[in-house]
Structure formats: structure tokens, C-alpha cells
């Protein structure tokens, strides 16, 4: 038996180790059904076990890729041949909920939805939310600095993390389980792990912020004539809803038509409008908040800012509207699709989208570019579907990423760099920034065993 694998088995036990055909029985990721190619999958059940596994791998120079829910979109956790997968699936305990202090202490393998539900049981809100909530994990959310639909009001995952525990490449445990909003006692070491995609350490436990559970929720889907109307609506909603606006999701016409095409979701309004916005506000007074929301909508409708509006009358109707925005699998079936996640100033979005659409028409006239996004936080998502034999990912990348530099944009808003975007990082990060990333990597992982070949381009 392989000496390293045998040593790891003694640490995690037989139930903590997946080998042979059982490895290939697992998919590479949510997006790639190909069999996992890892040397083995290790499933530690504690921080101490993670530390011992990494100590062994460090001594052996064994490459390790950390996996949570395997829902990432940038191939950051896709295991390559010869790599060892370190899965957090058994680190799945919600250790404590403190409703008074407004914190939750959880292990890295807890799913986002499980944390949301546990907080809700204590009349508290864990504010991060995204479509993969049922599968993605808190550790993965930390590693990628996940965003989602509530960033407008509550911020990215970075804003939710108060403290964490992580294991460095050599097995050193760094425990910064801070529970306070204010703590300027030296370096804020948790920032070394947030958004660095597992390249500097493996997060095992996290302390996150909880907010008061909103008593009211008001939702509307509206149609608009142009992007100027979209931005004006955003300005008015942020101002007139007095800080309660929590989501503002924009769908270009093609997205809405694809989502509500036969076999998809029921269309709550006509599909001929150029733009659609799904927005939501949360507050503390059910009656007053509903009255304010409806009054603001009436005002923008009277002003001619929106052309149509639908307000759900039940939770089922509300969920049906959100399904249009969150459940887009039907438009991907049977079509080669390249997924993108970019950010840029709101004022640049309309021009950028027009440029991509024009390039799409010139490159693949029979294809389609589907655009949607959070917009209020500067984030657009794109599905590029060439529908032409021989179309390559590299061609698609150039079409999407090339216009970003002159528009002060970035190649990743919330999905991370992973393996997929390595060659494009220098479009939005300077040579000095990338050099500093390499310095940090060398300092914390001198043998380069943690998620190698991800995030940081080779020299």
C-alpha cells in the first residue's frame, strides 16, 4: 500500500478515506460530470485531523486540493490527476448560535442553507445568499469570498466573517476565532484566508455575523425600457427605501426570454421588454414597509420609469419570481456554454454589454450571449453559447475579457480565479500585486502543495 495513503488512513480511519473506483464514482464538480481523477479523497472529521493530514502531505510534497460543495465556477477545486482531495464534508457541525452577540460558530463543511436555517430558528439572519445555498459550504464561501444576491445591503462573505480557524500547509493550526466586531489587536490574520481560494491555508471553523431576522419582505419584478432607467430605478429605490433594499437583480431581455421559454418558467409578464429587474426590500414593520414599497413603486410607475410591474401575493408567487433568476439550468441544456462572472463600474455596464453582444454577433452570428447580474454591486454574469462547431473557450474568453481593461473592470466579481482565469489575472491586477501574491504564497506554502496552479499565475 502507498506509504502516504496508509499514514493518512491511520489519521482519518477507513471512513475518512475514499480510494480506487470510489474516487472515480464522484463527479469532478457540479459543472463537470467527468469522473474525479484525484489520487484519493481524504475526509477529516476535525481540525486536528486536517492538521495531521497536511503535515504528512507537506513532508511528502503531496499536492492537496481542498473541496467543499464543489459548486465553484472557476475550476478552483477541480482535482487533477495525482492530487489529493481534502474534503470538508465531515466538518459539518454548527457548534454554537449566539443570538445576543449575533454570531454563529460553524465548521467549514456546513452548507450555507443549513446555517441560514439554524440562524432563522433563533430569529436571526445569516445574510449571505446565493442560488447554490443547498450545496455550497461555509468554508467554500470563505475561500472564494462569495457574494450573491444580498451584497447590496450586507456585503460579501468577507463582511460576514468575524473569526476563523485554518491549517497552514505544514500542519500549523492558526486559530483566530474572534467573536467581536471590533478587534484591532495586531494583524487581522483571517484576511489571509478569505478570498484566497485555499492557496494559503485550509479553513476548518468560522465565526460569522448574524443579523436580526427581518419581519417584512417586499418583492417586485419590473420591466424597463433601457439601462438608464435601470440605474435611475436603483438610485431611487436605494434612496426612498431608506436602506432596506437588499436585492436588485437585472436581467437583459435574452435572459428573461430564455428563462421563460417553453420548458422553462412561467412568464409573469410579456417578454418584449429590454430589461427586467427583480428587487426585494426587507424591514421590521410589515404594514409600514409594504405601504412604503408600494408607494415608491407607484411613484416610479407614474414617472414613466418602469413599464410594467408584478408584485407577488404569496410566498409561492415570490419563489416563482426568484426561480426565474436563480434556476437557469433549462437554458443550458443541450448547448455548449461558457460561464463568466465579471465586475465593472455601473456606468460602464451598458457599453460593455453592447460591446460583447456586437462581438458575439461578429464571431458567432448563430450563437447567443445571455447577460444578467446583481448590477448594484457592479457584478454581471454572462453565458456565452457559440452554437458553432470548433468554437473554443479561449475565443470566448477574449470576447468577454478584452473590453474590461479600458472600462476598469475585473475578470472575477465573486467566482474567483481558480484555474480557468489564470491567464487573464494580469488584466485587472498589476505586476506588483501579483508579485506580492507570490511572496505571500511562498511564505505560507513554500513547497506549493495547497491548491497548486490556481489563482496565482506562474512567473
C-alpha positions as CSV (number, residue, x, y, z in Angstrom):
1,X,0.0,0.0,0.0
2,X,1.1,3.5,-0.7
3,X,3.0,4.7,2.4
4,X,1.5,8.2,2.4
5,X,-2.1,7.0,1.9
6,X,-1.6,4.4,4.6
7,X,-0.3,7.0,7.0
8,X,-3.3,9.2,6.3
9,X,-5.6,6.2,6.8
10,X,-4.3,5.9,10.3
11,X,-5.2,9.5,11.0
12,X,-8.8,9.6,9.5
13,X,-9.8,6.0,9.6
14,X,-11.3,3.9,6.8
15,X,-14.4,6.0,6.8
16,X,-12.3,9.1,6.3
17,X,-10.6,7.9,3.1
18,X,-12.0,7.3,-0.3
19,X,-9.8,5.3,-2.8
20,X,-9.9,3.5,-6.1
21,X,-13.1,3.2,-8.0
22,X,-15.0,5.1,-5.4
23,X,-13.0,8.2,-6.3
24,X,-13.9,8.0,-10.0
25,X,-17.6,7.4,-8.9
26,X,-17.6,11.1,-7.8
27,X,-18.0,13.9,-10.4
28,X,-15.2,16.4,-10.9
29,X,-17.6,19.2,-9.9
30,X,-21.2,20.4,-10.2
31,X,-20.4,21.7,-13.7
32,X,-18.2,18.8,-14.8
33,X,-19.7,15.3,-14.6
34,X,-16.4,13.7,-15.6
35,X,-15.0,11.2,-13.0
36,X,-12.9,12.7,-10.3
37,X,-9.2,12.0,-11.1
38,X,-7.7,12.5,-7.6
39,X,-5.2,10.1,-6.1
40,X,-7.6,9.7,-3.1
41,X,-10.2,11.7,-1.2
42,X,-9.5,12.4,2.4
43,X,-12.4,13.3,4.7
44,X,-11.0,14.6,8.1
45,X,-13.5,15.0,10.9
46,X,-11.7,17.6,13.0
47,X,-9.2,20.5,12.7
48,X,-6.6,18.2,14.4
49,X,-7.1,15.6,11.7
50,X,-6.7,18.2,8.9
51,X,-3.5,19.4,10.6
52,X,-2.0,15.9,10.7
53,X,-3.0,15.1,7.1
54,X,-1.4,18.3,5.9
55,X,1.7,17.7,8.0
56,X,2.1,14.3,6.2
57,X,1.4,15.8,2.8
58,X,3.8,18.6,3.4
59,X,6.6,16.2,4.3
60,X,5.9,14.1,1.2
61,X,5.5,17.1,-1.1
62,X,2.0,15.9,-2.0
63,X,-0.3,18.4,-3.8
64,X,-3.6,18.9,-2.0
65,X,-6.8,20.5,-3.3
66,X,-9.5,21.4,-0.8
67,X,-13.1,20.7,-1.7
68,X,-16.4,21.8,-0.1
69,X,-19.6,21.6,-2.0
70,X,-17.8,21.5,-5.4
71,X,-20.1,24.1,-6.9
72,X,-17.4,26.6,-7.8
73,X,-17.4,28.0,-11.3
74,X,-13.7,28.6,-12.0
75,X,-12.2,25.1,-11.6
76,X,-10.6,26.1,-8.4
77,X,-11.5,22.9,-6.6
78,X,-11.4,20.5,-9.6
79,X,-8.9,17.9,-8.8
80,X,-6.2,16.9,-11.3
81,X,-4.5,13.5,-11.6
82,X,-2.1,12.9,-8.8
83,X,-3.6,15.5,-6.4
84,X,-5.1,14.5,-3.1
85,X,-8.6,15.9,-2.3
86,X,-9.1,17.2,1.2
87,X,-12.9,17.3,1.6
88,X,-14.6,19.2,4.4
89,X,-17.8,17.1,4.1
90,X,-17.4,15.6,7.6
91,X,-16.6,19.0,9.2
92,X,-20.3,19.7,9.2
93,X,-21.2,20.8,12.8
94,X,-23.0,24.0,13.8
95,X,-21.2,24.4,17.1
96,X,-23.0,27.4,18.6
97,X,-25.5,30.1,17.8
98,X,-25.3,33.3,20.0
99,X,-28.4,35.3,19.3
100,X,-27.4,38.0,21.8
101,X,-23.9,38.5,20.5
102,X,-25.2,38.0,16.9
103,X,-22.7,35.2,16.0
104,X,-22.6,31.6,14.8
105,X,-19.7,29.3,15.1
106,X,-19.7,26.6,12.4
107,X,-17.4,24.1,10.9
108,X,-16.3,24.6,7.3
109,X,-18.4,21.8,5.7
110,X,-21.7,23.2,6.9
111,X,-23.9,24.1,3.9
112,X,-25.0,27.7,3.5
113,X,-28.6,26.7,3.7
114,X,-28.1,24.7,6.9
115,X,-26.5,27.8,8.5
116,X,-29.3,30.0,7.3
117,X,-32.0,27.7,8.8
118,X,-30.1,27.4,12.1
119,X,-29.9,31.1,12.4
120,X,-33.6,31.5,11.5
121,X,-34.5,29.1,14.3
122,X,-33.1,31.8,16.6
123,X,-34.8,34.7,14.8
124,X,-31.5,35.7,13.3
125,X,-30.4,36.1,9.7
126,X,-27.2,34.9,8.1
127,X,-27.2,37.4,5.3
128,X,-25.1,35.7,2.6
129,X,-27.4,34.1,0.0
130,X,-26.9,32.5,-3.4
131,X,-28.5,30.0,-5.7
132,X,-26.2,27.1,-4.7
133,X,-27.2,27.5,-1.0
134,X,-28.2,23.9,-0.6
135,X,-24.8,22.6,-1.7
136,X,-22.1,25.2,-1.2
137,X,-20.3,25.2,2.1
138,X,-19.3,28.0,4.5
139,X,-15.7,27.1,4.1
140,X,-16.0,27.4,0.3
141,X,-17.9,30.7,0.8
142,X,-14.9,32.0,2.8
143,X,-12.3,30.7,0.4
144,X,-13.9,32.4,-2.6
145,X,-15.3,35.5,-0.7
146,X,-18.7,34.6,-2.1
147,X,-21.2,37.3,-3.0
148,X,-24.7,36.5,-4.1
149,X,-27.9,38.5,-4.0
150,X,-27.7,40.4,-0.8
151,X,-24.3,42.1,-1.3
152,X,-26.0,45.4,-1.9
153,X,-27.1,45.6,1.7
154,X,-24.9,43.2,3.7
155,X,-21.7,42.9,1.8
156,X,-19.6,40.0,0.6
157,X,-18.7,37.0,2.7
158,X,-15.7,39.0,4.0
159,X,-18.2,41.3,5.8
160,X,-19.8,38.3,7.5
161,X,-16.6,36.7,8.9
162,X,-15.5,37.7,12.4
163,X,-13.0,35.0,13.0
164,X,-11.8,31.7,11.7
165,X,-9.6,28.7,12.3
166,X,-7.3,27.5,9.5
167,X,-4.5,25.0,9.0
168,X,-1.4,26.0,7.1
169,X,0.4,23.9,4.6
170,X,2.8,22.4,7.1
171,X,0.0,21.5,9.5
172,X,0.3,24.5,11.8
173,X,-3.1,25.4,13.2
174,X,-3.9,29.2,13.3
175,X,-6.9,29.8,15.4
176,X,-8.3,33.4,15.2
177,X,-11.9,32.6,16.5
178,X,-12.7,36.2,17.2
179,X,-16.4,37.0,18.2
180,X,-16.2,40.8,18.3
181,X,-17.0,43.4,15.7
182,X,-14.1,45.4,16.9
183,X,-10.6,43.9,17.4
184,X,-7.6,45.8,16.2
185,X,-5.1,43.7,18.2
186,X,-2.4,43.2,15.6
187,X,-2.8,41.9,12.1
188,X,-6.2,40.7,11.0
189,X,-5.0,37.2,10.0
190,X,-8.3,35.9,8.8
191,X,-8.0,38.1,5.8
192,X,-5.2,35.8,4.6
193,X,-7.7,33.1,4.1
194,X,-10.8,35.0,2.8
195,X,-10.9,35.0,-1.0
196,X,-7.6,33.3,-1.5
197,X,-9.2,30.0,-2.7
198,X,-7.4,27.7,-0.4
199,X,-4.0,28.6,-1.7
200,X,-2.6,29.8,1.7
201,X,-4.4,27.5,4.2
202,X,-7.4,25.3,4.8
203,X,-10.3,26.9,6.7
204,X,-11.8,24.5,9.2
205,X,-14.0,26.6,11.5
206,X,-15.6,30.0,11.1
207,X,-17.3,32.7,13.3
208,X,-19.8,34.6,11.3
209,X,-22.1,37.6,12.0
210,X,-25.8,37.2,12.4
211,X,-28.4,40.0,11.9
212,X,-31.9,40.5,13.2
213,X,-34.3,38.4,11.2
214,X,-36.4,40.8,9.0
215,X,-40.1,40.9,9.8
216,X,-41.1,42.1,6.4
217,X,-40.1,41.2,2.8
218,X,-41.5,43.0,-0.2
219,X,-40.6,41.9,-3.7
220,X,-41.4,43.1,-7.3
221,X,-40.5,42.2,-10.8
222,X,-40.5,45.3,-13.1
223,X,-39.8,45.9,-16.8
224,X,-37.8,48.8,-18.1
225,X,-37.1,50.4,-21.5
226,X,-33.3,50.9,-21.3
227,X,-30.3,50.7,-18.9
228,X,-30.5,54.4,-18.0
229,X,-34.0,53.6,-16.5
230,X,-32.4,50.6,-14.6
231,X,-29.8,52.8,-13.0
232,X,-32.3,55.6,-12.2
233,X,-34.6,53.0,-10.6
234,X,-31.7,51.7,-8.5
235,X,-30.9,55.2,-7.3
236,X,-34.5,55.9,-6.3
237,X,-35.0,52.6,-4.6
238,X,-31.8,53.0,-2.5
239,X,-32.9,56.5,-1.5
240,X,-36.6,56.0,-0.9
241,X,-36.4,52.6,0.7
242,X,-34.2,54.1,3.5
243,X,-31.6,51.4,3.4
244,X,-33.9,48.4,3.3
245,X,-33.3,47.4,-0.3
246,X,-31.5,44.1,-0.1
247,X,-31.6,42.7,-3.7
248,X,-31.6,44.3,-7.1
249,X,-31.2,41.7,-9.9
250,X,-31.1,42.8,-13.5
251,X,-31.9,40.5,-16.5
252,X,-31.3,41.5,-20.1
253,X,-34.2,40.6,-22.4
254,X,-32.5,37.5,-23.8
255,X,-32.0,36.1,-20.3
256,X,-35.7,36.6,-19.5
257,X,-36.9,35.1,-22.7
258,X,-34.6,32.1,-22.3
259,X,-35.7,31.5,-18.7
260,X,-39.4,31.7,-19.6
261,X,-39.2,29.8,-22.9
262,X,-41.3,26.6,-23.3
263,X,-40.0,24.1,-20.8
264,X,-38.8,26.8,-18.5
265,X,-40.6,29.1,-16.0
266,X,-44.0,30.6,-16.4
267,X,-43.6,34.2,-17.7
268,X,-45.4,36.7,-15.2
269,X,-45.3,39.4,-17.9
270,X,-44.6,39.9,-21.6
271,X,-41.1,39.0,-22.8
272,X,-40.6,42.0,-25.1
273,X,-39.1,44.5,-22.6
274,X,-35.4,45.3,-23.0
275,X,-34.7,44.9,-19.2
276,X,-36.2,43.2,-16.2
277,X,-35.4,43.9,-12.5
278,X,-36.2,41.7,-9.6
279,X,-35.9,43.7,-6.4
280,X,-36.5,43.0,-2.8
281,X,-36.6,45.1,0.4
282,X,-36.6,43.7,4.0
283,X,-37.6,45.6,7.1
284,X,-39.0,45.5,10.6
285,X,-42.6,46.7,10.2
286,X,-44.8,44.5,7.9
287,X,-47.6,47.1,7.4
288,X,-45.5,50.2,7.1
289,X,-42.8,48.6,4.9
290,X,-45.4,47.2,2.5
291,X,-47.0,50.6,2.2
292,X,-43.7,52.3,1.6
293,X,-42.6,49.8,-1.0
294,X,-45.9,50.1,-2.9
295,X,-45.8,53.9,-2.7
296,X,-42.3,54.0,-4.2
297,X,-43.3,51.7,-7.0
298,X,-46.4,53.7,-7.7
299,X,-44.2,56.9,-7.9
300,X,-41.7,55.4,-10.4
301,X,-44.6,54.0,-12.4
302,X,-46.3,57.4,-12.6
303,X,-43.0,58.9,-13.6
304,X,-42.8,56.6,-16.5
305,X,-39.6,55.0,-15.2
306,X,-40.9,51.4,-15.4
307,X,-43.3,50.0,-18.0
308,X,-44.8,47.1,-16.1
309,X,-44.7,45.5,-12.6
310,X,-45.7,42.3,-10.8
311,X,-45.9,42.1,-7.1
312,X,-46.3,38.5,-5.7
313,X,-49.2,38.0,-3.4
314,X,-47.9,34.9,-1.6
315,X,-44.6,33.2,-0.8
316,X,-45.2,30.7,-3.6
317,X,-45.5,33.6,-6.1
318,X,-42.4,35.2,-4.7
319,X,-40.4,32.0,-5.0
320,X,-41.7,31.6,-8.6
321,X,-40.2,35.0,-9.4
322,X,-36.9,34.1,-7.9
323,X,-36.9,30.8,-9.7
324,X,-36.7,32.8,-13.0
325,X,-33.5,34.5,-11.7
326,X,-31.9,31.6,-9.9
327,X,-32.8,28.4,-11.7
328,X,-31.4,28.8,-15.2
329,X,-30.4,25.2,-16.0
330,X,-33.0,24.8,-18.7
331,X,-31.3,27.4,-20.9
332,X,-28.0,25.5,-20.7
333,X,-29.3,22.0,-21.6
334,X,-28.0,20.8,-25.0
335,X,-25.9,23.9,-25.6
336,X,-22.2,24.3,-25.1
337,X,-22.0,27.2,-22.6
338,X,-19.0,29.2,-21.2
339,X,-19.8,30.9,-17.9
340,X,-18.5,34.2,-16.8
341,X,-18.5,36.5,-13.8
342,X,-17.1,40.0,-14.2
343,X,-17.3,43.3,-12.4
344,X,-17.1,46.8,-13.6
345,X,-18.4,50.3,-12.7
346,X,-22.2,50.5,-13.1
347,X,-21.7,53.4,-15.6
348,X,-19.7,51.1,-17.8
349,X,-22.1,48.2,-17.9
350,X,-24.4,49.2,-20.7
351,X,-21.4,50.0,-23.0
352,X,-19.6,46.8,-22.0
353,X,-22.7,44.6,-22.7
354,X,-23.3,46.2,-26.1
355,X,-19.6,45.6,-27.0
356,X,-19.8,41.9,-26.0
357,X,-23.1,41.5,-27.9
358,X,-21.6,43.1,-31.0
359,X,-18.5,40.9,-30.8
360,X,-20.7,37.9,-30.4
361,X,-22.7,38.7,-33.5
362,X,-19.5,39.2,-35.5
363,X,-17.8,36.0,-34.2
364,X,-20.7,33.5,-33.9
365,X,-23.8,35.0,-35.6
366,X,-25.9,32.0,-34.7
367,X,-24.8,32.0,-31.1
368,X,-26.2,34.0,-28.1
369,X,-24.8,35.9,-25.2
370,X,-27.1,35.8,-22.2
371,X,-26.4,38.6,-19.7
372,X,-27.8,39.1,-16.1
373,X,-26.4,40.1,-12.8
374,X,-26.5,41.9,-9.5
375,X,-25.6,45.3,-11.0
376,X,-26.0,47.3,-7.8
377,X,-22.6,45.8,-6.6
378,X,-21.0,46.0,-10.1
379,X,-21.4,42.3,-10.9
380,X,-22.5,40.9,-14.3
381,X,-22.8,37.2,-15.3
382,X,-22.7,36.0,-18.9
383,X,-23.5,32.7,-20.6
384,X,-21.7,32.6,-23.9
385,X,-23.3,29.9,-26.2
386,X,-21.5,29.9,-29.6
387,X,-23.6,27.2,-31.2
388,X,-20.9,26.6,-33.7
389,X,-18.6,23.6,-34.2
390,X,-15.0,24.4,-33.3
391,X,-15.7,27.3,-31.0
392,X,-13.2,27.4,-28.2
393,X,-13.1,28.6,-24.6
394,X,-10.1,30.8,-25.5
395,X,-12.1,32.6,-28.2
396,X,-14.9,33.2,-25.8
397,X,-12.6,34.4,-23.1
398,X,-11.2,37.0,-25.4
399,X,-14.6,38.2,-26.4
400,X,-15.7,38.7,-22.7
401,X,-12.5,39.8,-21.1
402,X,-10.8,42.0,-23.7
403,X,-13.1,45.0,-23.2
404,X,-12.7,45.0,-19.4
405,X,-9.3,46.7,-19.0
406,X,-10.2,50.0,-20.5
407,X,-13.5,50.0,-18.6
408,X,-11.7,49.5,-15.2
409,X,-13.3,46.1,-14.9
410,X,-12.2,42.8,-13.3
411,X,-12.3,39.2,-14.6
412,X,-13.9,37.9,-11.4
413,X,-16.5,39.5,-9.2
414,X,-17.4,36.6,-6.9
415,X,-16.4,33.3,-8.5
416,X,-12.7,33.6,-8.1
417,X,-9.8,32.9,-10.4
418,X,-9.2,29.1,-9.9
419,X,-7.5,27.5,-12.9
420,X,-9.9,29.0,-15.5
421,X,-8.8,32.6,-15.3
422,X,-5.1,32.4,-14.5
423,X,-4.1,33.8,-17.9
424,X,-6.3,36.8,-17.5
425,X,-5.5,37.9,-14.0
426,X,-2.9,40.5,-15.2
427,X,-5.8,42.3,-17.0
428,X,-7.0,43.6,-13.6
429,X,-4.1,43.2,-11.2
430,X,-0.7,44.9,-11.6
431,X,2.6,43.2,-11.8
432,X,3.4,44.4,-8.3
433,X,0.2,43.0,-6.9
434,X,0.8,39.6,-8.5
435,X,4.4,39.6,-7.2
436,X,3.1,40.2,-3.7
437,X,0.7,37.4,-4.1
438,X,3.6,35.1,-5.0
439,X,5.5,36.4,-1.9
440,X,2.6,35.5,0.4
441,X,2.3,32.1,-1.2
442,X,6.0,31.4,-0.8
443,X,5.9,32.4,2.8
444,X,2.9,30.3,3.9
445,X,3.3,27.4,1.5
446,X,7.0,27.2,0.5
447,X,6.5,23.7,-1.1
448,X,3.5,24.9,-3.1
449,X,1.3,21.9,-2.1
450,X,-2.0,23.8,-1.4
451,X,-4.2,24.2,-4.5
452,X,-1.2,24.4,-6.8
453,X,-1.7,26.0,-10.2
454,X,-4.7,28.0,-9.0
455,X,-5.2,31.8,-8.5
456,X,-1.6,32.8,-8.9
457,X,-0.1,32.8,-12.4
458,X,3.3,31.1,-12.8
459,X,6.2,33.5,-13.1
